[in-house]
Every structure is written in C-alpha cells, then in structure tokens.
C-alpha cells in the first residue's frame, strides 16, 4: 500500500499558519512596516514575560535549591568522583517533578516566542522581496 503524500501544512518555513502568512504578504508597504514593528515588539515582550514570570522564576529556584541540596550530600560527592554513571540514583522524585513543572510552564512562552519570531521573519522576508522587485526603497 502506497503512503499518501500529505499536503504541506505551511506556505513558509517558520511554521506560521498559511492565512496569517498570506495576510502579512498582502499588506501594503506602510502596513507591512507597521506589522514588522508590532511582531518584533510582541516577540521581545514575550521573551521579557518569560524571564519575569513569577511561576517560572519560582520553579527555577526550586530546581536550583533541590540540586544544591543534592550536591552538598557527601554520598553524592563520592559517587561523582567514583561513578558518574550512578548520578541518577541520587536525583529525587521531587526534582523530577519540579523539572517537569518548569518545562510545562515554559511551553506556552516558547510557543508564543516562536510564533512571533516566525511572523516577524515572514514580514521581513516580504519586505526584502519587495525591495528586490523595486516596489519599496
């Protein structure tokens, strides 16, 4: 049985929805430049929100504290010296839970940043295409 060829999901390499990428490409010059500015500001604001989010900071601090507690154990220090491969034995379920929590908290921020970065890149590429064609100076 032959494998079906799936249609390309996106019309751009940045994984921005086709309708949004098409909308950006169809903007007139003034609106394109305004959109570039908007998407850049969204991108930067998302990165700043990620850095300052209290839940993310708290989760990162808990992970750091748990790791420090583990590293201060003499058994752990001996194990690292003798057998690095046994490191996982001393990792606690609590640390694993903090790490998973942190990962889950990061996901929406990373998705927003990737989306805004992608839309910004689509807009910049469209601006470059227009410059190459002589449509805009």
N, CA, C and O atoms as CSV, one atom per row, in Angstrom:
chain,resi,resn,atom,element,x,y,z
A,1,UNK,N,N,0.839,-1.175,0.000
A,1,UNK,CA,C,0.000,0.000,0.000
A,1,UNK,C,C,0.891,1.247,0.000
A,1,UNK,O,O,1.777,1.382,0.843
A,2,UNK,N,N,0.657,2.126,-0.919
A,2,UNK,CA,C,1.473,3.327,-1.048
A,2,UNK,C,C,1.120,4.336,0.036
A,2,UNK,O,O,-0.037,4.484,0.428
A,3,UNK,N,N,2.125,5.003,0.493
A,3,UNK,CA,C,1.935,6.015,1.525
A,3,UNK,C,C,1.413,7.294,0.874
A,3,UNK,O,O,1.940,7.747,-0.142
A,4,UNK,N,N,0.376,7.866,1.470
A,4,UNK,CA,C,-0.178,9.099,0.925
A,4,UNK,C,C,0.771,10.252,1.174
A,4,UNK,O,O,1.369,10.363,2.245
A,5,UNK,N,N,0.901,11.095,0.192
A,5,UNK,CA,C,1.707,12.294,0.363
A,5,UNK,C,C,0.827,13.369,0.971
A,5,UNK,O,O,-0.224,13.717,0.434
A,6,UNK,N,N,1.269,13.875,2.079
A,6,UNK,CA,C,0.476,14.907,2.731
A,6,UNK,C,C,0.818,16.267,2.136
A,6,UNK,O,O,1.947,16.536,1.724
A,7,UNK,N,N,-0.184,17.089,2.111
A,7,UNK,CA,C,-0.004,18.438,1.617
A,7,UNK,C,C,0.804,19.242,2.624
A,7,UNK,O,O,0.690,19.023,3.830
A,8,UNK,N,N,1.602,20.149,2.147
A,8,UNK,CA,C,2.400,20.980,3.040
A,8,UNK,C,C,1.473,21.747,3.975
A,8,UNK,O,O,0.494,22.352,3.538
A,9,UNK,N,N,1.794,21.715,5.266
A,9,UNK,CA,C,0.968,22.394,6.255
A,9,UNK,C,C,1.121,23.903,6.184
A,9,UNK,O,O,0.167,24.644,6.421
A,10,UNK,N,N,2.318,24.353,5.860
A,10,UNK,CA,C,2.603,25.777,5.897
A,10,UNK,C,C,3.201,26.232,4.571
A,10,UNK,O,O,3.899,25.475,3.896
A,11,UNK,N,N,2.915,27.481,4.209
A,11,UNK,CA,C,3.493,28.046,2.995
A,11,UNK,C,C,4.727,28.896,3.309
A,11,UNK,O,O,5.107,29.779,2.540
A,12,UNK,N,N,5.345,28.604,4.466
A,12,UNK,CA,C,6.529,29.327,4.898
A,12,UNK,C,C,7.351,28.411,5.798
A,12,UNK,O,O,6.801,27.489,6.399
A,13,UNK,N,N,8.639,28.646,5.900
A,13,UNK,CA,C,9.491,27.769,6.714
A,13,UNK,C,C,9.427,28.048,8.220
A,13,UNK,O,O,10.092,27.366,9.000
A,14,UNK,N,N,8.640,29.039,8.636
A,14,UNK,CA,C,8.607,29.447,10.037
A,14,UNK,C,C,7.421,28.875,10.801
A,14,UNK,O,O,7.203,29.211,11.965
A,15,UNK,N,N,6.659,28.011,10.144
A,15,UNK,CA,C,5.505,27.333,10.737
A,15,UNK,C,C,4.441,28.306,11.242
A,15,UNK,O,O,3.834,28.099,12.293
A,16,UNK,N,N,4.234,29.356,10.477
A,16,UNK,CA,C,3.166,30.312,10.734
A,16,UNK,C,C,1.992,29.887,9.860
A,16,UNK,O,O,2.164,29.537,8.692
A,17,UNK,N,N,0.797,29.924,10.446
A,17,UNK,CA,C,-0.385,29.480,9.703
A,17,UNK,C,C,-0.458,30.179,8.347
A,17,UNK,O,O,-0.107,31.352,8.214
A,18,UNK,N,N,-0.921,29.433,7.349
A,18,UNK,CA,C,-0.964,29.941,5.979
A,18,UNK,C,C,-1.757,31.241,5.862
A,18,UNK,O,O,-1.329,32.172,5.179
A,19,UNK,N,N,-2.911,31.306,6.526
A,19,UNK,CA,C,-3.735,32.507,6.397
A,19,UNK,C,C,-3.029,33.738,6.980
A,19,UNK,O,O,-3.145,34.835,6.435
A,20,UNK,N,N,-2.304,33.559,8.077
A,20,UNK,CA,C,-1.583,34.680,8.687
A,20,UNK,C,C,-0.407,35.091,7.792
A,20,UNK,O,O,-0.193,36.282,7.562
A,21,UNK,N,N,0.349,34.123,7.291
A,21,UNK,CA,C,1.489,34.435,6.417
A,21,UNK,C,C,1.000,35.131,5.140
A,21,UNK,O,O,1.613,36.097,4.684
A,22,UNK,N,N,-0.097,34.642,4.572
A,22,UNK,CA,C,-0.655,35.264,3.372
A,22,UNK,C,C,-1.118,36.684,3.666
A,22,UNK,O,O,-0.899,37.596,2.870
A,23,UNK,N,N,-1.758,36.861,4.815
A,23,UNK,CA,C,-2.219,38.196,5.228
A,23,UNK,C,C,-1.034,39.160,5.320
A,23,UNK,O,O,-1.122,40.297,4.856
A,24,UNK,N,N,0.071,38.710,5.914
A,24,UNK,CA,C,1.268,39.559,6.042
A,24,UNK,C,C,1.820,39.896,4.661
A,24,UNK,O,O,2.185,41.042,4.400
A,25,UNK,N,N,1.880,38.917,3.791
A,25,UNK,CA,C,2.434,39.142,2.448
A,25,UNK,C,C,1.586,40.091,1.611
A,25,UNK,O,O,2.101,40.735,0.697
A,26,UNK,N,N,0.306,40.185,1.909
A,26,UNK,CA,C,-0.595,41.021,1.114
A,26,UNK,C,C,-0.721,42.454,1.633
A,26,UNK,O,O,-1.424,43.270,1.038
A,27,UNK,N,N,-0.052,42.757,2.726
A,27,UNK,CA,C,-0.134,44.104,3.286
A,27,UNK,C,C,0.561,45.105,2.376
A,27,UNK,O,O,1.548,44.781,1.715
A,28,UNK,N,N,0.029,46.340,2.350
A,28,UNK,CA,C,0.729,47.377,1.591
A,28,UNK,C,C,1.978,47.763,2.373
A,28,UNK,O,O,2.157,47.342,3.516
A,29,UNK,N,N,2.836,48.560,1.757
A,29,UNK,CA,C,4.147,48.862,2.340
A,29,UNK,C,C,4.069,49.458,3.740
A,29,UNK,O,O,4.782,49.021,4.643
A,30,UNK,N,N,3.203,50.455,3.923
A,30,UNK,CA,C,3.090,51.097,5.237
A,30,UNK,C,C,2.616,50.106,6.290
A,30,UNK,O,O,3.167,50.047,7.389
A,31,UNK,N,N,1.590,49.324,5.950
A,31,UNK,CA,C,1.049,48.360,6.905
A,31,UNK,C,C,2.039,47.228,7.173
A,31,UNK,O,O,2.082,46.691,8.280
A,32,UNK,N,N,2.829,46.868,6.173
A,32,UNK,CA,C,3.841,45.837,6.358
A,32,UNK,C,C,4.886,46.298,7.367
A,32,UNK,O,O,5.269,45.541,8.259
A,33,UNK,N,N,5.341,47.522,7.230
A,33,UNK,CA,C,6.328,48.056,8.160
A,33,UNK,C,C,5.738,48.144,9.567
A,33,UNK,O,O,6.423,47.840,10.544
A,34,UNK,N,N,4.470,48.560,9.678
A,34,UNK,CA,C,3.808,48.605,10.990
A,34,UNK,C,C,3.692,47.201,11.579
A,34,UNK,O,O,3.872,47.006,12.781
A,35,UNK,N,N,3.390,46.230,10.723
A,35,UNK,CA,C,3.266,44.839,11.194
A,35,UNK,C,C,4.619,44.300,11.655
A,35,UNK,O,O,4.692,43.582,12.653
A,36,UNK,N,N,5.674,44.638,10.946
A,36,UNK,CA,C,7.023,44.226,11.341
A,36,UNK,C,C,7.323,44.757,12.738
A,36,UNK,O,O,7.820,44.026,13.596
A,37,UNK,N,N,7.021,46.021,12.957
A,37,UNK,CA,C,7.253,46.634,14.265
A,37,UNK,C,C,6.429,45.945,15.341
A,37,UNK,O,O,6.933,45.655,16.426
A,38,UNK,N,N,5.167,45.683,15.039
A,38,UNK,CA,C,4.279,45.012,16.002
A,38,UNK,C,C,4.789,43.623,16.359
A,38,UNK,O,O,4.857,43.270,17.536
A,39,UNK,N,N,5.146,42.835,15.350
A,39,UNK,CA,C,5.600,41.468,15.607
A,39,UNK,C,C,6.927,41.452,16.354
A,39,UNK,O,O,7.155,40.586,17.199
A,40,UNK,N,N,7.800,42.401,16.049
A,40,UNK,CA,C,9.069,42.481,16.776
A,40,UNK,C,C,8.809,42.809,18.247
A,40,UNK,O,O,9.396,42.197,19.140
A,41,UNK,N,N,7.926,43.778,18.490
A,41,UNK,CA,C,7.607,44.144,19.873
A,41,UNK,C,C,6.957,42.976,20.612
A,41,UNK,O,O,7.261,42.741,21.782
A,42,UNK,N,N,6.068,42.244,19.945
A,42,UNK,CA,C,5.443,41.067,20.557
A,42,UNK,C,C,6.492,40.016,20.911
A,42,UNK,O,O,6.453,39.427,21.991
A,43,UNK,N,N,7.408,39.794,20.014
A,43,UNK,CA,C,8.486,38.815,20.202
A,43,UNK,C,C,9.306,39.174,21.442
A,43,UNK,O,O,9.525,38.334,22.315
A,44,UNK,N,N,9.756,40.434,21.509
A,44,UNK,CA,C,10.576,40.891,22.625
A,44,UNK,C,C,9.777,40.874,23.929
A,44,UNK,O,O,10.295,40.470,24.970
A,45,UNK,N,N,8.522,41.310,23.875
A,45,UNK,CA,C,7.686,41.327,25.083
A,45,UNK,C,C,7.458,39.905,25.597
A,45,UNK,O,O,7.436,39.685,26.808
A,46,UNK,N,N,7.290,38.949,24.700
A,46,UNK,CA,C,7.111,37.552,25.113
A,46,UNK,C,C,8.366,37.027,25.807
A,46,UNK,O,O,8.274,36.311,26.804
A,47,UNK,N,N,9.518,37.378,25.287
A,47,UNK,CA,C,10.763,36.954,25.905
A,47,UNK,C,C,10.915,37.571,27.293
A,47,UNK,O,O,11.359,36.902,28.226
A,48,UNK,N,N,10.548,38.847,27.433
A,48,UNK,CA,C,10.635,39.515,28.731
A,48,UNK,C,C,9.646,38.906,29.717
A,48,UNK,O,O,9.981,38.715,30.886
A,49,UNK,N,N,8.436,38.600,29.264
A,49,UNK,CA,C,7.427,37.968,30.124
A,49,UNK,C,C,7.926,36.630,30.629
A,49,UNK,O,O,7.727,36.278,31.792
A,50,UNK,N,N,8.568,35.896,29.759
A,50,UNK,CA,C,9.118,34.588,30.136
A,50,UNK,C,C,10.163,34.751,31.226
A,50,UNK,O,O,10.181,33.980,32.185
A,51,UNK,N,N,11.031,35.742,31.092
A,51,UNK,CA,C,12.091,35.960,32.071
A,51,UNK,C,C,11.544,36.402,33.424
A,51,UNK,O,O,12.113,36.065,34.463
A,52,UNK,N,N,10.435,37.159,33.420
A,52,UNK,CA,C,9.924,37.762,34.647
A,52,UNK,C,C,8.729,37.024,35.255
A,52,UNK,O,O,8.236,37.427,36.308
A,53,UNK,N,N,8.260,35.961,34.619
A,53,UNK,CA,C,7.086,35.250,35.124
A,53,UNK,C,C,7.377,34.683,36.513
A,53,UNK,O,O,8.328,33.918,36.678
A,54,UNK,N,N,6.562,35.051,37.527
A,54,UNK,CA,C,6.848,34.602,38.894
A,54,UNK,C,C,6.801,33.086,39.063
A,54,UNK,O,O,7.598,32.528,39.817
A,55,UNK,N,N,5.894,32.418,38.383
A,55,UNK,CA,C,5.810,30.958,38.491
A,55,UNK,C,C,7.053,30.295,37.913
A,55,UNK,O,O,7.576,29.342,38.490
A,56,UNK,N,N,7.527,30.797,36.775
A,56,UNK,CA,C,8.740,30.245,36.176
A,56,UNK,C,C,9.957,30.494,37.057
A,56,UNK,O,O,10.791,29.607,37.234
A,57,UNK,N,N,10.059,31.689,37.604
A,57,UNK,CA,C,11.182,32.021,38.487
A,57,UNK,C,C,11.145,31.120,39.715
A,57,UNK,O,O,12.175,30.599,40.142
A,58,UNK,N,N,9.952,30.937,40.282
A,58,UNK,CA,C,9.801,30.087,41.465
A,58,UNK,C,C,10.197,28.643,41.149
A,58,UNK,O,O,10.926,28.013,41.915
A,59,UNK,N,N,9.718,28.128,40.026
A,59,UNK,CA,C,10.045,26.757,39.631
A,59,UNK,C,C,11.550,26.598,39.414
A,59,UNK,O,O,12.141,25.601,39.829
A,60,UNK,N,N,12.162,27.582,38.763
A,60,UNK,CA,C,13.604,27.523,38.523
A,60,UNK,C,C,14.372,27.567,39.839
A,60,UNK,O,O,15.372,26.868,40.005
A,61,UNK,N,N,13.900,28.393,40.777
A,61,UNK,CA,C,14.553,28.467,42.090
A,61,UNK,C,C,14.429,27.150,42.852
A,61,UNK,O,O,15.382,26.709,43.495
A,62,UNK,N,N,13.261,26.529,42.780
A,62,UNK,CA,C,13.069,25.243,43.462
A,62,UNK,C,C,13.994,24.179,42.881
A,62,UNK,O,O,14.566,23.376,43.618
A,63,UNK,N,N,14.135,24.176,41.573
A,63,UNK,CA,C,15.041,23.230,40.921
A,63,UNK,C,C,16.470,23.494,41.387
A,63,UNK,O,O,17.208,22.563,41.709
A,64,UNK,N,N,16.851,24.760,41.418
A,64,UNK,CA,C,18.213,25.124,41.830
A,64,UNK,C,C,18.475,24.701,43.279
A,64,UNK,O,O,19.528,24.144,43.587
A,65,UNK,N,N,17.517,24.967,44.160
A,65,UNK,CA,C,17.672,24.583,45.567
A,65,UNK,C,C,17.779,23.071,45.728
A,65,UNK,O,O,18.620,22.577,46.479
A,66,UNK,N,N,16.920,22.337,45.018
A,66,UNK,CA,C,16.954,20.876,45.109
A,66,UNK,C,C,18.290,20.337,44.614
A,66,UNK,O,O,18.841,19.409,45.206
A,67,UNK,N,N,18.813,20.905,43.543
A,67,UNK,CA,C,20.103,20.468,43.012
A,67,UNK,C,C,21.238,20.783,43.982
A,67,UNK,O,O,22.145,19.969,44.161
A,68,UNK,N,N,21.193,21.964,44.612
A,68,UNK,CA,C,22.227,22.329,45.583
A,68,UNK,C,C,22.201,21.385,46.779
A,68,UNK,O,O,23.245,20.962,47.275
A,69,UNK,N,N,21.002,21.065,47.229
A,69,UNK,CA,C,20.855,20.144,48.351
A,69,UNK,C,C,21.474,18.786,48.015
A,69,UNK,O,O,22.157,18.180,48.842
A,70,UNK,N,N,21.229,18.329,46.813
A,70,UNK,CA,C,21.783,17.049,46.362
A,70,UNK,C,C,23.305,17.121,46.273
A,70,UNK,O,O,23.997,16.208,46.725
A,71,UNK,N,N,23.823,18.191,45.700
A,71,UNK,CA,C,25.273,18.314,45.506
A,71,UNK,C,C,26.031,18.436,46.823
A,71,UNK,O,O,27.220,18.122,46.871
A,72,UNK,N,N,25.379,18.879,47.884
A,72,UNK,CA,C,26.035,19.032,49.175
A,72,UNK,C,C,26.110,17.730,49.965
A,72,UNK,O,O,26.777,17.678,50.998
A,73,UNK,N,N,25.453,16.699,49.508
A,73,UNK,CA,C,25.496,15.416,50.201
A,73,UNK,C,C,26.848,14.748,49.942
A,73,UNK,O,O,27.279,14.638,48.794
A,74,UNK,N,N,27.514,14.303,51.009
A,74,UNK,CA,C,28.822,13.665,50.821
A,74,UNK,C,C,28.736,12.400,49.971
A,74,UNK,O,O,29.644,12.100,49.196
A,75,UNK,N,N,27.640,11.666,50.124
A,75,UNK,CA,C,27.487,10.457,49.305
A,75,UNK,C,C,27.457,10.814,47.819
A,75,UNK,O,O,28.014,10.112,46.975
A,76,UNK,N,N,26.813,11.887,47.543
A,76,UNK,CA,C,26.723,12.335,46.147
A,76,UNK,C,C,28.112,12.712,45.622
A,76,UNK,O,O,28.481,12.343,44.508
A,77,UNK,N,N,28.867,13.441,46.424
A,77,UNK,CA,C,30.197,13.863,46.001
A,77,UNK,C,C,31.115,12.659,45.761
A,77,UNK,O,O,31.891,12.636,44.806
A,78,UNK,N,N,31.012,11.675,46.631
A,78,UNK,CA,C,31.805,10.455,46.433
A,78,UNK,C,C,31.394,9.745,45.154
A,78,UNK,O,O,32.233,9.281,44.382
A,79,UNK,N,N,30.087,9.671,44.946
A,79,UNK,CA,C,29.576,8.981,43.766
A,79,UNK,C,C,30.070,9.655,42.475
A,79,UNK,O,O,30.453,8.977,41.521
A,80,UNK,N,N,30.055,10.976,42.459
A,80,UNK,CA,C,30.507,11.697,41.267
A,80,UNK,C,C,31.975,11.405,41.002
A,80,UNK,O,O,32.386,11.203,39.859
A,81,UNK,N,N,32.744,11.387,42.056
A,81,UNK,CA,C,34.163,11.101,41.905
A,81,UNK,C,C,34.396,9.684,41.398
A,81,UNK,O,O,35.229,9.462,40.520
A,82,UNK,N,N,33.655,8.723,41.955
A,82,UNK,CA,C,33.883,7.318,41.626
A,82,UNK,C,C,33.117,6.858,40.387
A,82,UNK,O,O,33.682,6.239,39.486
A,83,UNK,N,N,31.829,7.169,40.360
A,83,UNK,CA,C,30.989,6.640,39.275
A,83,UNK,C,C,29.973,7.685,38.801
A,83,UNK,O,O,28.892,7.814,39.376
A,84,UNK,N,N,30.319,8.408,37.778
A,84,UNK,CA,C,29.403,9.412,37.239
A,84,UNK,C,C,28.126,8.776,36.697
A,84,UNK,O,O,27.073,9.413,36.666
A,85,UNK,N,N,28.221,7.559,36.284
A,85,UNK,CA,C,27.050,6.894,35.719
A,85,UNK,C,C,25.955,6.624,36.744
A,85,UNK,O,O,24.807,6.378,36.373
A,86,UNK,N,N,26.304,6.668,38.051
A,86,UNK,CA,C,25.316,6.418,39.103
A,86,UNK,C,C,24.655,7.705,39.602
A,86,UNK,O,O,23.947,7.684,40.609
A,87,UNK,N,N,24.873,8.788,38.930
A,87,UNK,CA,C,24.345,10.087,39.329
A,87,UNK,C,C,22.821,10.068,39.488
A,87,UNK,O,O,22.285,10.680,40.412
A,88,UNK,N,N,22.145,9.386,38.613
A,88,UNK,CA,C,20.684,9.383,38.621
A,88,UNK,C,C,20.096,8.773,39.888
A,88,UNK,O,O,18.948,9.063,40.222
A,89,UNK,N,N,20.835,7.950,40.591
A,89,UNK,CA,C,20.365,7.310,41.821
A,89,UNK,C,C,20.003,8.362,42.872
A,89,UNK,O,O,19.072,8.159,43.651
A,90,UNK,N,N,20.712,9.457,42.901
A,90,UNK,CA,C,20.504,10.471,43.922
A,90,UNK,C,C,19.520,11.569,43.511
A,90,UNK,O,O,19.167,12.424,44.323
A,91,UNK,N,N,19.090,11.544,42.287
A,91,UNK,CA,C,18.090,12.509,41.851
A,91,UNK,C,C,16.754,12.131,42.489
A,91,UNK,O,O,16.349,10.969,42.447
A,92,UNK,N,N,16.087,13.090,43.064
A,92,UNK,CA,C,14.844,12.811,43.780
A,92,UNK,C,C,13.644,12.929,42.860
A,92,UNK,O,O,13.698,13.567,41.808
A,93,UNK,N,N,12.561,12.298,43.283
A,93,UNK,CA,C,11.302,12.435,42.547
A,93,UNK,C,C,10.850,13.885,42.581
A,93,UNK,O,O,10.244,14.383,41.633
A,94,UNK,N,N,11.152,14.555,43.683
A,94,UNK,CA,C,10.774,15.959,43.836
A,94,UNK,C,C,11.443,16.817,42.762
A,94,UNK,O,O,10.802,17.678,42.159
A,95,UNK,N,N,12.715,16.579,42.532
A,95,UNK,CA,C,13.432,17.319,41.500
A,95,UNK,C,C,12.834,17.031,40.129
A,95,UNK,O,O,12.667,17.938,39.314
A,96,UNK,N,N,12.516,15.776,39.882
A,96,UNK,CA,C,11.907,15.416,38.596
A,96,UNK,C,C,10.567,16.135,38.424
A,96,UNK,O,O,10.230,16.588,37.330
A,97,UNK,N,N,9.815,16.233,39.510
A,97,UNK,CA,C,8.519,16.913,39.455
A,97,UNK,C,C,8.720,18.408,39.193
A,97,UNK,O,O,8.007,18.993,38.377
A,98,UNK,N,N,9.686,19.032,39.879
A,98,UNK,CA,C,9.982,20.455,39.650
A,98,UNK,C,C,10.416,20.699,38.207
A,98,UNK,O,O,10.000,21.667,37.571
A,99,UNK,N,N,11.244,19.818,37.715
A,99,UNK,CA,C,11.737,19.952,36.344
A,99,UNK,C,C,10.581,19.853,35.350
A,99,UNK,O,O,10.504,20.636,34.403
A,100,UNK,N,N,9.697,18.905,35.562
A,100,UNK,CA,C,8.534,18.746,34.678
A,100,UNK,C,C,7.604,19.957,34.775
A,100,UNK,O,O,7.090,20.431,33.762
A,101,UNK,N,N,7.393,20.452,35.989
A,101,UNK,CA,C,6.570,21.649,36.199
A,101,UNK,C,C,7.169,22.836,35.450
A,101,UNK,O,O,6.463,23.578,34.768
A,102,UNK,N,N,8.459,22.999,35.587
A,102,UNK,CA,C,9.160,24.096,34.921
A,102,UNK,C,C,9.012,23.989,33.400
A,102,UNK,O,O,8.752,24.982,32.721
A,103,UNK,N,N,9.177,22.794,32.887
A,103,UNK,CA,C,9.037,22.550,31.448
A,103,UNK,C,C,7.628,22.904,30.979
A,103,UNK,O,O,7.459,23.534,29.935
A,104,UNK,N,N,6.619,22.501,31.748
A,104,UNK,CA,C,5.231,22.788,31.387
A,104,UNK,C,C,4.925,24.279,31.433
A,104,UNK,O,O,4.155,24.781,30.614
A,105,UNK,N,N,5.523,24.991,32.386
A,105,UNK,CA,C,5.325,26.436,32.479
A,105,UNK,C,C,6.004,27.167,31.322
A,105,UNK,O,O,5.505,28.191,30.855
A,106,UNK,N,N,7.135,26.646,30.863
A,106,UNK,CA,C,7.869,27.281,29.767
A,106,UNK,C,C,7.183,27.123,28.413
A,106,UNK,O,O,7.303,27.999,27.556
A,107,UNK,N,N,6.473,26.032,28.212
A,107,UNK,CA,C,5.931,25.702,26.895
A,107,UNK,C,C,5.113,26.829,26.254
A,107,UNK,O,O,5.388,27.171,25.104
A,108,UNK,N,N,4.115,27.431,26.937
A,108,UNK,CA,C,3.346,28.484,26.265
A,108,UNK,C,C,4.202,29.695,25.884
A,108,UNK,O,O,3.979,30.312,24.842
A,109,UNK,N,N,5.180,30.032,26.728
A,109,UNK,CA,C,6.062,31.152,26.402
A,109,UNK,C,C,6.889,30.833,25.157
A,109,UNK,O,O,7.009,31.661,24.254
A,110,UNK,N,N,7.450,29.640,25.117
A,110,UNK,CA,C,8.265,29.246,23.964
A,110,UNK,C,C,7.441,29.217,22.684
A,110,UNK,O,O,7.931,29.601,21.622
A,111,UNK,N,N,6.190,28.762,22.776
A,111,UNK,CA,C,5.318,28.740,21.597
A,111,UNK,C,C,5.034,30.152,21.113
A,111,UNK,O,O,5.078,30.414,19.911
A,112,UNK,N,N,4.739,31.080,22.046
A,112,UNK,CA,C,4.477,32.471,21.662
A,112,UNK,C,C,5.710,33.091,21.021
A,112,UNK,O,O,5.614,33.759,19.992
A,113,UNK,N,N,6.858,32.869,21.629
A,113,UNK,CA,C,8.100,33.440,21.092
A,113,UNK,C,C,8.369,32.909,19.694
A,113,UNK,O,O,8.733,33.671,18.798
A,114,UNK,N,N,8.194,31.615,19.502
A,114,UNK,CA,C,8.428,31.021,18.178
A,114,UNK,C,C,7.446,31.574,17.152
A,114,UNK,O,O,7.820,31.849,16.012
A,115,UNK,N,N,6.177,31.737,17.563
A,115,UNK,CA,C,5.158,32.246,16.641
A,115,UNK,C,C,5.452,33.688,16.264
A,115,UNK,O,O,5.429,34.035,15.083
A,116,UNK,N,N,5.732,34.541,17.259
A,116,UNK,CA,C,6.028,35.945,16.963
A,116,UNK,C,C,7.300,36.083,16.131
A,116,UNK,O,O,7.355,36.896,15.208
A,117,UNK,N,N,8.325,35.289,16.455
A,117,UNK,CA,C,9.569,35.320,15.691
A,117,UNK,C,C,9.295,34.905,14.249
A,117,UNK,O,O,9.815,35.510,13.311
A,118,UNK,N,N,8.475,33.869,14.078
A,118,UNK,CA,C,8.141,33.403,12.729
A,118,UNK,C,C,7.383,34.458,11.932
A,118,UNK,O,O,7.688,34.691,10.762
A,119,UNK,N,N,6.394,35.100,12.562
A,119,UNK,CA,C,5.637,36.145,11.856
A,119,UNK,C,C,6.538,37.322,11.505
A,119,UNK,O,O,6.416,37.913,10.432
A,120,UNK,N,N,7.445,37.657,12.422
A,120,UNK,CA,C,8.402,38.731,12.145
A,120,UNK,C,C,9.257,38.368,10.944
A,120,UNK,O,O,9.481,39.209,10.073
A,121,UNK,N,N,9.741,37.133,10.880
A,121,UNK,CA,C,10.587,36.703,9.775
A,121,UNK,C,C,9.820,36.689,8.454
A,121,UNK,O,O,10.359,37.066,7.413
A,122,UNK,N,N,8.552,36.250,8.503
A,122,UNK,CA,C,7.731,36.276,7.279
A,122,UNK,C,C,7.605,37.714,6.785
A,122,UNK,O,O,7.744,37.984,5.592
A,123,UNK,N,N,7.340,38.633,7.712
A,123,UNK,CA,C,7.180,40.033,7.334
A,123,UNK,C,C,8.485,40.611,6.788
A,123,UNK,O,O,8.471,41.340,5.796
A,124,UNK,N,N,9.600,40.295,7.421
A,124,UNK,CA,C,10.905,40.784,6.947
A,124,UNK,C,C,11.219,40.223,5.566
A,124,UNK,O,O,11.716,40.944,4.701
A,125,UNK,N,N,10.931,38.930,5.353
A,125,UNK,CA,C,11.175,38.335,4.039
A,125,UNK,C,C,10.326,39.001,2.971
A,125,UNK,O,O,10.787,39.222,1.852
A,126,UNK,N,N,9.078,39.323,3.317
A,126,UNK,CA,C,8.219,40.007,2.346
A,126,UNK,C,C,8.774,41.391,2.048
A,126,UNK,O,O,8.744,41.832,0.899
A,127,UNK,N,N,9.275,42.077,3.055
A,127,UNK,CA,C,9.886,43.383,2.845
A,127,UNK,C,C,11.104,43.252,1.931
A,127,UNK,O,O,11.280,44.060,1.019
A,128,UNK,N,N,11.937,42.251,2.165
A,128,UNK,CA,C,13.102,42.012,1.309
A,128,UNK,C,C,12.686,41.712,-0.127
A,128,UNK,O,O,13.297,42.215,-1.070
A,129,UNK,N,N,11.642,40.887,-0.297
A,129,UNK,CA,C,11.152,40.579,-1.647
A,129,UNK,C,C,10.705,41.843,-2.365
A,129,UNK,O,O,10.982,42.019,-3.552
A,130,UNK,N,N,10.021,42.714,-1.655
A,130,UNK,CA,C,9.553,43.966,-2.270
A,130,UNK,C,C,10.722,44.876,-2.611
A,130,UNK,O,O,10.688,45.568,-3.629
A,131,UNK,N,N,11.755,44.887,-1.776
A,131,UNK,CA,C,12.933,45.684,-2.085
A,131,UNK,C,C,13.626,45.147,-3.319
A,131,UNK,O,O,14.058,45.919,-4.175
A,132,UNK,N,N,13.741,43.808,-3.424
A,132,UNK,CA,C,14.368,43.185,-4.585
A,132,UNK,C,C,13.622,43.492,-5.880
A,132,UNK,O,O,14.242,43.642,-6.933
A,133,UNK,N,N,12.307,43.586,-5.808
A,133,UNK,CA,C,11.494,43.869,-7.003
A,133,UNK,C,C,11.420,45.351,-7.292
A,133,UNK,O,O,10.892,45.755,-8.328
A,134,UNK,N,N,11.951,46.185,-6.372
A,134,UNK,CA,C,11.938,47.620,-6.577
A,134,UNK,C,C,10.622,48.264,-6.203
A,134,UNK,O,O,10.387,49.423,-6.547
A,135,UNK,N,N,9.758,47.545,-5.507
A,135,UNK,CA,C,8.451,48.066,-5.126
A,135,UNK,C,C,8.585,49.060,-3.978
A,135,UNK,O,O,7.798,49.998,-3.847
A,136,UNK,N,N,9.595,48.831,-3.156
A,136,UNK,CA,C,9.821,49.702,-1.986
A,136,UNK,C,C,11.297,50.027,-1.927
A,136,UNK,O,O,12.141,49.210,-2.294
A,137,UNK,N,N,11.605,51.234,-1.460
A,137,UNK,CA,C,13.007,51.662,-1.365
A,137,UNK,C,C,13.579,51.292,-0.035
A,137,UNK,O,O,14.748,51.570,0.233
